[in-house]
């Protein structure tokens, strides 16, 4: 019965998005628990070297693998699998072998060169003790990139087969590894325990993907060789995608010296706000884009553009249906969210407020950040990785320039505002170019939906604000964590319920569509269950 349920969910885009989204929520929740443990254990200033240590491995892995490999590997692997599955397996083994050599070499370089790289990154703004901590942690995590590169080849195979369960569970176990390090290793090893927990999490991430890939048919063996046309085609797609991704990662890396120049704790404040804002964006935008990508590849490779437009329109409207009210909720309850998540232990009240204000500037671009993965994957499905790369370079250049200009004026909040401006620019350029290339994107229907969603969201916002005032007048004590949590939970729940009610009353098509899809999924599962039992 459970296997039938998972198979049913994975065969639809929305069902797959729900699966990825639900497990993504769990992963992000564990990620926020991880951040709270770091905050309560080390404080904002003490967490600075920990986040600096993660920066260089994350930059290398994020540049060469995260997003780049998946979107370059899948179109080619799917095309070969449709013609000759054995050949597709050989290509996957070649890609795995190449990546193992590359990332083992990069890991050795990072192991040896950790000290000068860390000092170059943080300069004299870190004391000697903080620099030493960052260097030690960087060396411990130097081989994590190798583990994640192996893991992502298997993830590409699983995405191609539309098997999203393991792909969804792996990040959860990665976070659990880091949490285990914080709880069990840090009391014994100090800050190094965080790094060893990250190594354990990376190992679990790889093991889960490898086991699932084995189940769908992947086996070790002889590869196709680097000169194989399929391997070369992946490489040709990977190069511009890697350039674009490297620029994105450069933006993340550039924030470290900018934030550290603002003084102690600012790097941690930026990182906390960034991780919290990543929660809704990843859950909605990335989960939808992840499960839609194989379908986009199939439709566009077969020249079925009208079907692609309808699929694209449905996904965009569903994303906006969720992300617009979520944006308003984050703006209204950002202080409560931040205080509950990281406002504990050694984190001061001014640091909590600074994180909340930074989160507010991030929230302004939730809609753009959520749409970028879907827009970019529309180009990747056409085997065009150059267009997103060009726009990413332009957007990131503006983000870095904006951070340099705004940070002396606004502090760490200036970095978040610059990031939001660059995200809106990136999404706008991608949408305009895709519109010109496809011809139309069901524009009228999308615009009509946005207008209705904004109207319903305004009603929800008024309801949330009234609920906040009512709770305070009722005597809720906001000086205690329990009171802040109660206000966030009650006001947030009332907001979501009121939004659902208003959406139904005003007959938003997205609300009825989600209900219809849920009923279809339920009916299919029910029929499958009856068939199996009979």
Secondary structure, DSSP 4 states (H G I P E B T S, - for coil): -HHHHHHHHHTSHHHHHHHHHHHHHHHHHHHHHHHHHHHHHHHHHHHHHHHHHHHHHHHHHHHHTTTHHHHHHHHHHHHHHHH-HHHHHHHHHHHHHHHHHHHHHHHHHHHHHHHHHHHHHHGGGS-HHHHHHHHHHHHHTTTHHHHHHHHHHHHHHHHHTT--HHHHHHHHHHHHHHHHIIIIIHHHHTTHHHHHHHHHHHHHHHHHHHHHHHHHT--------TTSHHHHHHHHHHHHHHHHHHHHHHHHHHHHHHHHHT-TTHHHHHHHHHHHHHHHHIIIIIHHHHHHHHHHHHHHHTT-HHHHHHHHHHHHHHHHHHHHHHHHHHHHHHHHHHHHHT-STT--HHHHHHHHHHHHHHHTTHHHHHHHHHHHHHHHHTT--HHHHHHHHHHHHHHHHHHHHHHHHHTHHHHHHHHHHHHHHHHHHHHHHHHHHHS---HHHHHHHHHHHHHHHHHHHHHHHHHHHHHHHTT--TTSHHHHHHHHHHHHHHHHHHHHHHHHHTT-HHHHHHHHHHHHHHHHHHHHHHHHH-
